[in-house]
Amino acid sequence: MGASGARQEKTETLASVLAENRRERFVGREGELDLIATELLAPDSAIRVVFFHGPGGVGKSSLLSEATQLARESGRTVVEVDMRTIDPSPVAFEQAFEAAGGKGAQKLLLVIDTFEAAAQLEEWLRGKFLPKLDADAAVLIAGRRPPGPGWRTDPGWSGLLRVISLRNLDLEASRALVRRAGVDETRGEAAIALTRGHPLALALLADQLSVDPSADVRSDLTEVPDLLGVLLERLVSAAPSERQAETLALCALSQFTTESLLREVLGGNDAEALFEWLRSLSIIGESSRGLFPHDLARDVISSDLRRRDPDRNERLLRDSSRYLTIRALRTTGTEQLNMAGSMIFLLRGNPALREFWAWDEFDRAYAEPFTTEDGPALLAMTESQQGSEAAEHLERWLEVQPGAFRVMRTIEEPVRGFHSELMLDVAPSEAVAADPGTAACLEYAQRRGLQPGEKLIVWRHLLDSQLGQGRSPTLNLTTVINTQRILTRAPETAIELVAAFAEPDQANLDAMTAFGFRPAPEANYEIGGIRYCPLVHDWRQSDLGEWLRVTGARARDFGSRTLELQVDTQPLALAREDFEIAVKGALADLHRPERLARNPLLAGRLVASFPAKERPDALGALIETEIAALAGEPRGEKPQRALDRTFLRPAATREAAAEALDLPFSTYRRHLAQGIQRLTERLWQLEITA
């Protein structure tokens, strides 16, 4: 009993010291704490739930710690559940609640942290779990985003909920923080200006300034190398080995870090130990998908890595991309979608690409198939942003191919945005022709040699309810879904067009270029006075492996803020039927240069690599080469000889050509027709794959 009592006394004493230290370092938030004390914890208060929200690093967890201490002092039983540590399911939540002592607790204060990780549970918590608590129970919730509309639209919660938007520290609280860290006034004011009162950034910077009187404070937190070094000393000093420093760097680059990622990318047999060490760091959070650094810590570590060791940065990105790609190809469904999202997340630090995605909202939306109930919202969104004519075309496609549409939803909005992935090769011709966008895309694909049985995919629509076609949760998720589609595309997919962007800006062009798409000006179209500019990828010219290699190299190119833009300036000039006519014309004009110079084949891709003046001769030489090659095909010798005596070394008449070949005229004509057909097919394949 004595030893047990001594251990208990020591534990309580240490706990009190820790609590006192935390209180000494805590500054500001007097208004929020007063509201919690007077409205949530007070016995006669009508408020039962206080929900405060704010961006990462703004001090939500610190405020929760202070609030729980107040609750304990007031006699409340505190039960804490951090959503990062459990799976977002009702069963897991109830288990965590009971394990923390919540079942049967009197005068309960339930504290839920990282509520953004419980998006799927919000309705269940509000509608089923919380109503089962005792009438005197109180609930304190913290998350990055505000509560969903269900809290306010449900009459039962009216008057029971108080929402607080948590922002950066004010000037007085910021000054108190740097004073308590022992930073002199001049540098303290500079630090406050630099961090804008962001609690985590200011605390990290003040910590370093307090132990390094010579450290300077510059004007930009992420772009000034000296300042990055000062901040990193605290973060990386927790890494006593090079191995752990590299682990931290990999964690900063990756959306989520798992033991398997560490094992595959870093090698060795210490992945479990590295994972546990990473998990122990104060700057690291945890979710069901793995470990992740705080946003500010991620920015600082990854920016410094690019500055100090670009080769390591390149290697980690390359090896992480390979790992994620292999995982994505081996999985399906939600896990594959997650892997595709993590592949895109690796682009976060690329200066040419980081302006395309809304990184802070990367996991905010989820996608579901379109239902008829979504129709009015999609039509209203389209009419508001793109006009009534665009809405009419959308309404038609919602009827013709409803399965091509995906609706983006968030906690706050049942319809946040949408996109469509139309399959034009199986769409009714009248529907395609009625829409200027799909008509232009189909015509373009046909001019590129789209064959029967080949798939033509057109991403025709893309809108976010709040941000249109700009950086948004809708755009984020659309590109993730597109990446998943590429990884699982059917082999018969021939051409894919992204035709939803209206006059894409540089960020759009850079991102699409990195993904292997290029502008296709001949497919441009206009609806309601808005000009749309499709981008294309021809899958007949590169397989998945080549696409992964090329796009991976582009994505890891950190040397420029813009990528080399390749415009598809030479699409096929002729449809297949017109191409056949042009081949016959070229054969007839092989020995008449002035007429061959006007042949439509010169506008295509067969001789596009030659200067304009040299193209007629190049076309003639190509035809001669391909005729000669027919002799090597099965049963190709006789058609080749017929072509040779008719066009390359022509006899005076075709009857004379048949006589020179020692053939009946009918047999000669059959061989000649076969030769023209075979030659046309060879040239056509060169045209569509050049």
Buried (B, 14 or more C-beta within 10 A) or exposed (E): EEEEEEEEEEEEEEEEEEBEEEEEEBBBBEEBBEBBBEBBBEEEBEBBBBBBBBBBBBBBEBBBBBBBBBBEEEEBBBBBBBBBBBBBBEEBBBBBBEEBEBEEBEBBBBBBBBBBBBBEBBEBBBEEBBEEBEEEBBBBBBBBBBBBEBBEEEEEBEEBBBBBEBEBBBEEBBBBBBBBBEBEEEBBBBBBEBBEBBBBBBBBBBBBBBEEEEBEBBEEBBEBEEBBBBBBBBBBEBBEEEBBBBBBBBBBBBBBBBBEBBBBBBEEEBBEBBBEBBEEBEBBBBBBBBBBBBBBBBBBBBBBBBEBBEEBBBBBBBBBBBBBBEBBBEBEEEEBBBBBBBBBBBBBBBBBBBBBBBBEBBBBBBBEEBEEEBBEBBBEBBBEBBBEBBBBBBBBBBEBBBEBBBBBBBBBBBBBBBBBBBBBBEBEEEBBEBBBBBBBBBBBBBBBBBEEEBBBBBBBBBBBBEBBBBBBBBBBBBBBBBBBBBBEBEEEBBBBBBBBBBEBEBBBBBBBBBBBBBBBEBBBBEBBEBEBBBBBBBBBBBEBEEBBEBBBEBBBBBEEEEBEEEEBEEBBBBBBEBBBEBBEBBBBBBEEEEBBBEBBBBBBBBBBEBEEEEBBBBBBEBBBEBBEBBEEEEEBEBBBBBBBBBBBEBBEEBEEBBBBBEBEEEBBBBBBEBBBEBBBEBBBEBBBEB
